[in-house]
């Protein structure tokens, strides 16, 4: 039986690790050809190798999403083979410093986080939007529970702001691109255990405990817990779903 994404070409930013890697692998299992975009070429190639070992098709392209010209060049490169029909904006970073901490550190964090999490999403989407309109494609943006809440993380003004922006961008594009047949949705992960946040989790056991007290399912998430909703939103099963955010947070927002 053909997979849910057979015939699709999907570009996944930040596809070299964690959530992005899990989404890339899940898309390949469902029949999509995956373009893994990541600033870390070794990570991107690792994902391609994992996909290949599982019998899927993928290619790696090094991309810094903050470089607008590079985003346009990569989109043009991809179009020479086949236009994408799925875009996952997953690339992102987080740093936790109180807003009243060292001014230079706070300003640097603000610039870096917003440039990757929000400007990067704009840059990549703008570069690929013509392909997505031509294929009547779909966009999946990775937001966060911090697209709504911040009380458990009072030291992350920049990250919270960026993830509120992801939700706003998702809804704005859903309204604008809907007439072209392009669906735009987001996923709001809760605490997801990845290699990139392993050290932060180890340093902040109280933060982890606080999140778990507010998580009815009683466990942290795994990257595969986000990959499932990402497959659904990219597939025709979600053909009448746009402008929404699917929470993958273990029920955090219900408590």
Secondary structure, DSSP 8 states (H G I E B T S, - for coil): ---TTTT-EEEEETTTSHHHHHHHHHHHHTT-EEEEEES-HHHHHHHHHHHHHTT-EEEEEE--TT-HHHHHHHHHHHHTT---SEEEE---------TTS-HHHHHHHHHHHHIIIIIHHHHHHHHHHHHHHHHT-EEEEE--GGGT--TT-TT-HHHHHHHHHHHHHHHHHHHHHGGGT-EEEEEEE-SEE-STTHHHHHH-HHHHHHHHHT-TT-S-EEHHHHHHHHHHHHSGGGTT--S-EEEESTTGGG-
